[in-house]
Amino acid sequence: MGKKKNLENWIEGKYRIGTWDKFPNYECLLCPYSTLDEEAMVRHIILVHAPPPEPQAETKTPRYDRFGNLIEEE
């Protein structure tokens, strides 16, 4: 539930709703993309403009020799 709320807050303000003829037109504020489908706009913002994921801490996998002895990394 918390992630969904954070995502909704992050998407808010990234597009505006205008009109095209008599239909609602969703316009991205970060690039020239526009669509008549709000779900398509949300997908666009998530896929194209989402920040990169947080870098993960490097984990070291222990290595063993053929006899099962731990090989120490320098």
C-alpha positions as CSV (number, residue, x, y, z in Angstrom):
1,M,0.0,0.0,0.0
2,G,2.8,2.4,0.9
3,K,4.6,1.9,-2.5
4,K,1.4,2.6,-4.4
5,K,0.8,5.8,-2.5
6,N,4.5,6.9,-3.1
7,L,4.1,6.2,-6.8
8,E,0.9,8.2,-7.0
9,N,2.6,11.1,-5.3
10,W,5.6,10.9,-7.6
11,I,3.4,10.8,-10.8
12,E,1.3,13.8,-9.6
13,G,2.3,16.9,-11.4
14,K,4.1,15.1,-14.3
15,Y,1.2,15.5,-16.7
16,R,-1.7,17.8,-17.4
17,I,-5.2,17.2,-18.7
18,G,-6.2,19.3,-21.7
19,T,-8.7,18.7,-24.4
20,W,-8.5,17.4,-27.9
21,D,-11.8,18.2,-29.7
22,K,-14.2,17.1,-26.9
23,F,-12.0,14.3,-25.5
24,P,-9.6,14.6,-22.5
25,N,-6.0,14.7,-23.7
26,Y,-3.3,13.8,-21.3
27,E,0.0,15.7,-22.0
28,C,3.3,14.8,-20.5
29,L,5.1,17.8,-18.9
30,L,8.5,16.2,-19.3
31,C,8.4,15.5,-23.0
32,P,6.1,16.0,-26.1
33,Y,4.2,12.8,-25.5
34,S,0.4,13.0,-25.3
35,T,-2.4,10.4,-25.4
36,L,-6.2,10.1,-24.9
37,D,-5.7,7.3,-22.4
38,E,-4.8,8.2,-18.8
39,E,-3.5,4.6,-18.1
40,A,-1.2,4.9,-21.1
41,M,0.1,8.2,-19.7
42,V,0.8,6.7,-16.3
43,R,2.6,3.8,-18.0
44,H,4.6,6.2,-20.1
45,I,5.7,8.3,-17.1
46,I,6.7,5.2,-15.1
47,L,8.6,3.5,-18.0
48,V,10.3,6.6,-19.5
49,H,10.7,9.1,-16.7
50,A,11.0,7.0,-13.5
51,P,14.2,7.6,-11.6
52,P,16.8,4.8,-11.7
53,P,16.6,2.2,-8.9
54,E,18.7,2.7,-5.8
55,P,22.1,0.9,-6.2
56,Q,22.3,-2.3,-4.3
57,A,25.2,-3.0,-1.9
58,E,27.7,-5.3,-3.5
59,T,27.5,-8.7,-2.0
60,K,30.4,-11.1,-2.1
61,T,29.8,-14.7,-2.7
62,P,32.3,-16.9,-0.8
63,R,34.5,-18.9,-3.1
64,Y,35.8,-22.4,-2.2
65,D,38.5,-24.5,-3.7
66,R,38.0,-28.1,-4.9
67,F,38.6,-29.4,-1.3
68,G,35.9,-27.1,0.2
69,N,38.4,-24.6,1.7
70,L,37.4,-21.0,1.8
71,I,39.4,-18.9,-0.6
72,E,40.3,-15.6,1.0
73,E,39.8,-12.5,-1.2
74,E,42.6,-9.9,-1.0
